[in-house]
Amino acid sequence: MFLLGTLVNGLLIIIGTLLGKLLHRIPESMKGTVMHAIGLAVMVLGLQMGLKSENFLVVILSLVFGAVIGEYFALEDKLNKLGDWLESKIGSKGQGSISQGFVTATLIFVIGAMGIIGALDSGIRGDHSVLYTKSIIDGFTSLILTTTLGIGVLFSAFPVMLYEGLIALFATQIDRFVPQLLMDSFIKEMTATGGIMIFAIGLNLTGITKIRVANLLPGIVVTGIIVSIVYFYGTYF
């Protein structure tokens, strides 16, 4: 079942959120310190991923054009509005903003190589080990995030399952029309581009910055376009 890893990922996010809801009485000072610790760890993870690029110019161009597209379509604002709509329907009784929890958790769980690589492995080889590992990490992270950001974290499970599920479905047919060399190049540059975004999320979690990371998301698509152009029409810059 090529969607098994995806379903496990979504389920552990939901379980982690529910456990976090039960543990919301954790002292505020502890929550703050834990969030800063997660932010620092996320920054290190993003930095490690960002250094995997074989041509950093691809990463820079992807982020720049991705930012232009994201700002033009105001993706962060649209995500926040979706979170606000959820909040208006469900309500938030004093424990975090549903909008903030939904947006922050969605960005953390969706951005990055593990989701894409794991979903590709599930679709191409039926190997769910990468997504199982990501599920454990996401479950623990959702628990901690929920104690600070509230129940909105739970709703991030649905875009995660949709995102990974579509990639896994696509991956069942991908080897028919995407050369392996092209796929390898895309994964390397996508990993680096996504790593920069994850680093930015870490900065936001520590309170150092308020970067609109969602507006950088089109950079992942731009990475695929640039890598494809280079593969078919020339060498790296």
C-alpha positions as CSV (number, residue, x, y, z in Angstrom):
1,M,0.0,0.0,0.0
2,F,1.9,3.1,-1.3
3,L,0.0,5.5,1.0
4,L,0.8,3.6,4.3
5,G,3.7,5.9,5.2
6,T,1.7,9.0,4.5
7,L,-1.2,7.8,6.7
8,V,1.1,6.9,9.6
9,N,2.7,10.4,9.3
10,G,-0.7,12.1,9.5
11,L,-1.9,9.8,12.4
12,L,1.2,10.5,14.5
13,I,0.8,14.3,14.1
14,I,-2.8,14.0,15.3
15,I,-1.8,11.7,18.2
16,G,1.0,14.1,19.2
17,T,-1.4,17.0,19.1
18,L,-3.9,15.3,21.3
19,L,-1.2,14.4,23.8
20,G,0.1,17.9,23.7
21,K,-3.4,19.2,24.4
22,L,-3.5,17.0,27.6
23,L,-0.2,18.3,28.7
24,H,-1.0,22.0,28.2
25,R,-0.4,22.8,31.9
26,I,3.3,22.7,31.4
27,P,4.8,25.9,32.9
28,E,5.2,28.7,30.5
29,S,8.9,29.1,31.2
30,M,9.4,25.4,30.2
31,K,7.4,25.8,27.1
32,G,9.4,28.8,26.0
33,T,12.7,27.1,26.6
34,V,11.5,23.9,24.8
35,M,10.3,26.0,21.8
36,H,13.7,27.8,21.7
37,A,15.4,24.4,21.8
38,I,13.2,23.1,18.9
39,G,13.9,26.3,17.0
40,L,17.7,25.9,17.4
41,A,17.5,22.2,16.4
42,V,15.4,23.1,13.3
43,M,18.0,25.8,12.4
44,V,20.8,23.3,12.5
45,L,18.8,20.8,10.5
46,G,18.0,23.5,7.9
47,L,21.7,24.5,7.8
48,Q,22.8,20.9,7.2
49,M,20.3,20.5,4.4
50,G,21.2,23.9,2.9
51,L,24.9,22.8,2.5
52,K,24.0,19.8,0.3
53,S,23.6,21.9,-2.8
54,E,26.1,21.2,-5.7
55,N,25.4,24.6,-7.2
56,F,24.2,27.2,-4.7
57,L,23.3,29.6,-7.5
58,V,20.3,27.3,-8.2
59,V,19.3,27.6,-4.6
60,I,19.6,31.4,-4.7
61,L,17.6,31.8,-7.9
62,S,14.9,29.4,-6.6
63,L,14.5,31.3,-3.4
64,V,14.4,34.7,-5.2
65,F,11.9,33.7,-7.8
66,G,10.0,31.7,-5.3
67,A,9.7,34.7,-3.0
68,V,8.5,36.9,-5.9
69,I,5.8,34.4,-6.8
70,G,4.8,33.8,-3.2
71,E,4.6,37.5,-2.4
72,Y,2.6,38.1,-5.5
73,F,0.0,35.5,-4.6
74,A,0.3,36.3,-0.9
75,L,0.5,32.6,0.1
76,E,1.3,33.3,3.7
77,D,-1.8,35.6,4.0
78,K,-4.0,32.9,2.4
79,L,-2.7,30.2,4.8
80,N,-3.4,32.6,7.7
81,K,-6.9,33.2,6.5
82,L,-7.5,29.5,6.3
83,G,-6.3,29.2,9.9
84,D,-8.5,32.1,10.9
85,W,-11.5,30.4,9.2
86,L,-10.8,27.3,11.2
87,E,-10.6,29.3,14.3
88,S,-13.9,31.0,13.7
89,K,-15.5,27.6,13.2
90,I,-14.0,25.9,16.1
91,G,-12.9,28.6,18.5
92,S,-9.8,28.8,20.6
93,K,-10.3,29.0,24.3
94,G,-7.2,30.7,25.6
95,Q,-4.5,28.2,24.4
96,G,-2.8,29.5,21.4
97,S,-4.1,30.7,18.0
98,I,-5.5,28.0,15.7
99,S,-4.2,30.1,12.8
100,Q,-0.7,30.4,14.2
101,G,-0.6,26.7,15.1
102,F,-1.9,25.5,11.7
103,V,0.5,27.7,9.7
104,T,3.6,27.1,11.8
105,A,3.1,23.3,12.0
106,T,2.2,23.0,8.3
107,L,5.4,24.8,7.3
108,I,7.5,22.6,9.6
109,F,6.0,19.3,8.5
110,V,5.7,20.0,4.8
111,I,8.9,21.7,4.0
112,G,12.0,19.6,3.6
113,A,13.5,16.6,1.9
114,M,12.2,13.9,4.1
115,G,8.6,14.3,3.0
116,I,9.4,14.3,-0.7
117,I,12.1,11.6,-0.5
118,G,9.9,9.5,1.8
119,A,6.9,9.8,-0.4
120,L,9.0,9.0,-3.5
121,D,10.3,5.9,-1.8
122,S,6.8,4.8,-0.9
123,G,5.6,5.2,-4.4
124,I,8.5,3.9,-6.3
125,R,9.8,1.1,-4.1
126,G,7.0,0.6,-1.5
127,D,9.6,1.5,1.2
128,H,8.0,3.5,4.0
129,S,11.0,3.7,6.3
130,V,11.8,7.4,5.6
131,L,8.2,8.4,6.3
132,Y,8.1,6.3,9.4
133,T,11.1,8.2,10.7
134,K,9.6,11.5,9.8
135,S,6.4,10.4,11.5
136,I,8.1,9.9,14.8
137,I,9.9,13.3,14.5
138,D,6.6,15.0,13.5
139,G,4.6,13.3,16.3
140,F,7.0,14.5,19.0
141,T,7.3,18.0,17.5
142,S,3.5,18.3,17.2
143,L,3.2,17.4,20.9
144,I,5.6,20.2,21.9
145,L,4.1,22.7,19.5
146,T,0.6,22.1,20.8
147,T,1.5,22.9,24.4
148,T,2.4,26.4,23.1
149,L,0.5,27.0,19.9
150,G,-2.7,25.1,20.6
151,I,-5.0,22.7,18.8
152,G,-4.4,24.3,15.4
153,V,-1.4,22.1,15.0
154,L,-3.8,19.1,14.5
155,F,-5.1,20.6,11.2
156,S,-1.6,20.5,9.7
157,A,-2.0,16.7,9.4
158,F,-4.3,17.1,6.5
159,P,-2.1,19.2,4.1
160,V,0.8,16.9,5.1
161,M,-1.2,13.8,4.1
162,L,-2.4,15.4,0.9
163,Y,1.1,16.6,-0.1
164,E,2.8,13.3,0.6
165,G,0.0,11.3,-0.8
166,L,0.0,13.1,-4.1
167,I,3.8,12.7,-4.4
168,A,3.5,9.0,-3.6
169,L,0.8,8.6,-6.2
170,F,2.9,10.5,-8.8
171,A,5.9,8.4,-7.9
172,T,4.2,5.2,-8.8
173,Q,4.6,6.4,-12.4
174,I,7.5,8.7,-12.2
175,D,10.2,6.3,-13.4
176,R,8.4,6.1,-16.8
177,F,9.1,9.7,-17.8
178,V,11.7,11.3,-15.4
179,P,15.4,10.3,-15.9
180,Q,17.1,9.1,-12.8
181,L,19.9,11.7,-13.2
182,L,17.4,14.5,-13.3
183,M,15.6,13.2,-10.3
184,D,18.9,13.0,-8.3
185,S,19.8,16.6,-9.2
186,F,16.4,17.8,-8.3
187,I,16.5,16.1,-4.9
188,K,19.9,17.6,-4.0
189,E,18.9,21.2,-5.0
190,M,15.4,20.8,-3.5
191,T,17.0,19.6,-0.2
192,A,19.2,22.7,-0.1
193,T,16.4,25.1,-1.0
194,G,14.1,23.5,1.5
195,G,16.9,23.6,4.1
196,I,17.1,27.4,3.8
197,M,13.4,27.6,4.4
198,I,13.6,25.3,7.4
199,F,16.4,27.5,8.8
200,A,14.1,30.5,8.5
201,I,11.4,28.6,10.4
202,G,13.9,27.9,13.2
203,L,14.7,31.7,13.3
204,N,10.9,32.4,13.6
205,L,10.5,29.8,16.3
206,T,13.2,31.4,18.4
207,G,11.6,34.8,18.0
208,I,14.6,36.3,16.2
209,T,12.7,37.0,13.0
210,K,9.3,36.9,11.4
211,I,10.1,35.7,7.9
212,R,7.1,34.9,5.8
213,V,8.3,31.4,5.0
214,A,5.1,30.3,3.2
215,N,5.8,32.9,0.5
216,L,9.1,31.1,-0.2
217,L,7.4,27.8,-0.9
218,P,7.1,28.3,-4.7
219,G,10.9,28.1,-4.7
220,I,10.6,24.3,-4.5
221,V,8.8,24.3,-7.9
222,V,11.2,26.8,-9.3
223,T,14.0,24.5,-8.3
224,G,12.5,21.7,-10.4
225,I,12.1,24.1,-13.4
226,I,15.7,25.3,-13.2
227,V,17.2,21.9,-12.7
228,S,15.1,20.6,-15.7
229,I,16.3,23.4,-17.9
230,V,19.9,22.8,-17.0
231,Y,19.5,19.0,-17.6
232,F,17.9,19.3,-21.0
233,Y,19.6,22.4,-22.4
234,G,23.0,22.8,-20.8
235,T,25.4,22.6,-17.9
236,Y,25.2,24.3,-14.6
237,F,26.0,28.0,-14.6
